[in-house]
Amino acid sequence: MLSKINIFLGCAIIAVIITGTFGSFQPVIDSETLYQTSTYSDLEKGVFDGNLTIGELERYGNTGLGTFNSLDGEMIILDGVVYQIKSNGTILRVQDNLKTPFAFTTSFKTDQVFLINKTMNISQFEEYMRPSLTSRNVLCMVVVVGDFSYLKLRSPPSQSKPYSNLTEALKNQSVWEFKNQTGVMVGLWCPEKYESTNFPGFHFHFISNNLKRGGHVLDYKLERGLVKMDYTPHFARIQ
């Protein structure tokens, strides 16, 4: 009788390992890991066809950045919600079946937090942040909740095949300048050692509290803000 029970339990454990608790594979997620599909170098070459659904991407984290199939706008993932900022300025909450050719995400866990109580432009903010980032030399997701007196944002339109490279595709991007916006910048600081995989340095996307303004950040002036940092020492490709 005991041997039959052991055989039954062994089969059950194997079934859970293979199929997952609810009958489908569930990835093992590590909050200390940045998960990414494709590479920035492939995106630069014009690999714009989506290879991963948003529904699959959401399983790996709740905070991140990316773009969409055919380079159709900018992606920002905030509090587990994926938003698409299109080139006409529209901001949409994304359906799970939409695909992405390049995106990265992590389960955000605050390792460091501090307040900004003085005006900083983009170069001043990056210089202020750089010492603690370079000393650790690991990937770091950054969330800035703040008031911005100035923002310069962009978003590319959907591309048609045959695709050009990223530089050519961005020549037709929409660029906006806004004043006095309150919202969130989500970004990544990437060390040079990952330069073939992701964009080295700072990379931020913005979304306003009222969900009416957003895009890839080209320039800004931050008046005050709360900065949260999540150091992610590990990196993994989703596919």
C-alpha positions in Angstrom: 0.0 0.0 0.0 2.8 2.4 1.0 4.6 1.8 -2.3 1.5 2.6 -4.3 1.1 5.9 -2.3 4.8 6.8 -3.0 4.3 6.0 -6.7 1.1 8.2 -6.8 2.9 11.1 -5.0 5.9 10.8 -7.3 3.7 11.0 -10.4 1.8 14.0 -8.9 5.1 15.8 -8.2 6.3 15.2 -11.7 3.0 16.4 -13.1 3.2 19.6 -11.2 6.8 20.2 -12.3 6.0 19.6 -15.9 2.6 21.3 -16.1 2.6 23.8 -13.2 0.1 23.9 -10.4 -2.8 25.0 -12.7 -1.9 22.8 -15.7 0.5 25.2 -17.5 4.1 26.1 -17.2 4.8 28.8 -14.6 8.3 30.5 -14.7 10.3 30.7 -11.6 10.7 34.4 -11.0 13.6 36.0 -9.1 13.1 39.5 -7.9 16.9 40.1 -8.2 16.8 39.4 -11.9 16.0 41.6 -14.9 14.2 39.6 -17.6 14.5 40.6 -21.2 13.3 39.5 -24.6 15.7 40.0 -27.6 18.5 42.5 -27.5 18.9 46.3 -28.1 21.5 45.5 -30.8 18.8 43.5 -32.7 16.4 46.4 -32.3 19.0 48.8 -33.7 19.3 46.5 -36.8 15.5 46.7 -37.4 14.3 43.5 -35.8 10.8 44.9 -35.1 8.6 41.7 -35.3 7.2 40.8 -31.9 8.4 37.5 -30.5 6.7 37.5 -27.1 3.1 38.4 -26.0 2.5 41.0 -23.4 0.6 38.3 -21.4 3.8 36.2 -21.3 6.0 39.3 -20.5 3.7 40.2 -17.5 4.6 36.9 -15.8 8.2 38.0 -15.3 7.8 41.4 -13.6 5.7 44.5 -12.7 8.0 47.3 -13.8 9.8 47.8 -17.1 10.2 49.3 -20.6 10.1 48.3 -24.2 8.3 48.7 -27.5 5.7 46.9 -29.5 5.3 44.9 -32.7 6.5 46.9 -35.7 8.0 49.5 -33.3 4.5 50.8 -32.7 5.1 53.3 -29.9 6.8 53.2 -26.5 6.1 50.7 -23.6 6.0 51.5 -19.9 5.2 48.9 -17.3 4.2 50.4 -13.9 2.6 48.5 -11.0 2.0 45.5 -13.2 0.1 47.5 -15.9 1.5 47.7 -19.4 0.8 50.9 -21.3 1.4 51.7 -24.9 2.2 55.3 -25.8 1.5 55.7 -29.5 3.0 58.2 -31.9 -0.3 60.2 -32.0 0.0 60.7 -28.3 -2.7 58.2 -27.3 -2.0 56.1 -24.2 -3.6 52.7 -24.1 -3.7 49.9 -21.6 -2.4 46.9 -23.5 -4.2 43.6 -24.3 -2.3 40.4 -23.4 -2.2 39.2 -27.0 -0.2 42.1 -28.4 3.5 41.3 -29.1 6.8 42.9 -28.3 10.1 42.6 -30.2 12.1 44.1 -27.3 11.2 44.6 -23.6 12.6 44.1 -20.1 11.0 43.8 -16.7 11.6 42.9 -13.1 9.6 42.4 -9.9 10.4 45.8 -8.4 11.7 45.7 -4.9 12.9 49.0 -3.4 16.6 48.8 -2.3 17.1 52.6 -1.9 14.9 55.6 -1.7 15.5 59.4 -1.4 13.9 62.7 -2.0 14.8 65.4 -4.6 14.0 68.8 -3.2 15.8 71.0 -5.7 15.5 71.6 -9.4 17.6 69.3 -11.5 17.9 69.0 -15.3 18.7 65.7 -17.0 22.5 66.0 -16.8 22.4 67.2 -13.1 20.1 64.3 -12.1 22.2 61.7 -13.9 25.4 63.0 -12.3 23.7 63.0 -8.9 22.7 59.3 -9.4 25.9 58.0 -11.1 28.2 57.5 -8.1 26.1 54.9 -6.3 25.3 53.2 -9.6 28.8 52.9 -11.0 30.2 51.7 -7.6 27.8 48.7 -7.7 28.2 48.1 -11.5 24.9 46.2 -11.7 21.6 46.8 -13.5 19.3 49.1 -11.6 15.6 49.9 -12.3 14.7 53.5 -11.2 11.3 54.9 -10.6 10.9 58.7 -10.2 7.6 60.0 -8.9 7.7 63.8 -9.3 6.8 67.2 -10.6 8.5 68.2 -13.9 8.5 71.8 -15.1 9.7 70.6 -18.5 9.6 67.3 -20.5 10.7 66.4 -24.0 9.3 63.1 -25.1 9.1 60.9 -28.2 7.3 58.0 -29.7 7.8 56.2 -33.1 5.0 55.2 -35.4 4.4 51.7 -36.5 6.8 50.6 -39.2 6.1 48.8 -42.5 8.2 46.0 -44.0 10.9 45.8 -45.2 12.0 47.4 -41.9 14.8 50.0 -41.9 17.2 50.1 -39.0 16.2 51.9 -35.7 18.0 55.2 -36.6 16.1 55.5 -39.9 12.8 54.5 -38.2 13.2 57.2 -35.6 13.4 59.9 -38.2 9.6 59.9 -38.4 9.0 59.8 -34.7 6.7 62.2 -32.9 8.4 64.6 -30.5 6.5 66.6 -27.9 7.5 69.3 -25.3 5.4 69.7 -22.2 5.5 72.0 -19.2 4.3 71.4 -15.6 3.6 67.7 -15.6 3.2 65.4 -12.6 3.9 61.8 -13.2 6.3 58.9 -13.1 9.5 58.1 -14.9 10.4 54.5 -15.1 13.9 53.7 -16.2 17.0 51.5 -16.3 20.6 52.2 -15.6 22.7 49.7 -17.6 26.4 49.2 -17.0 28.8 49.1 -20.0 29.3 45.3 -19.6 25.7 44.8 -21.0 26.2 47.1 -24.0 25.5 44.4 -26.6 22.3 43.4 -24.8 20.8 46.7 -23.6 21.4 50.4 -24.0 24.3 51.5 -21.7 23.6 54.4 -19.3 20.2 55.8 -18.5 17.0 55.0 -20.4 13.7 56.5 -19.1 10.0 56.5 -20.2 7.5 58.9 -18.7 3.7 58.7 -18.1 1.6 61.4 -16.5 -0.7 60.8 -13.6 -3.7 61.6 -15.8 -2.5 59.2 -18.5 -2.6 61.9 -21.1 1.2 62.5 -21.6 4.0 60.0 -22.1 6.9 58.7 -24.1 10.6 58.0 -24.3 12.4 60.7 -22.3 14.7 62.9 -24.3 15.1 65.8 -21.8 13.5 67.1 -18.6 13.7 69.4 -15.6 12.7 67.8 -12.4 11.5 70.2 -9.7 11.0 67.7 -6.9 10.5 64.0 -6.6 10.7 60.7 -4.8 13.3 58.3 -6.3 13.1 54.6 -5.8 16.0 52.3 -6.9 16.0 48.5 -7.3 19.4 47.0 -7.9 19.1 43.8 -10.0 22.4 41.9 -10.0 21.2 39.1 -12.3 20.1 39.1 -15.9 18.2 36.5 -17.9 16.9 36.3 -21.4 13.2 35.2 -21.7 13.8 34.0 -25.3 
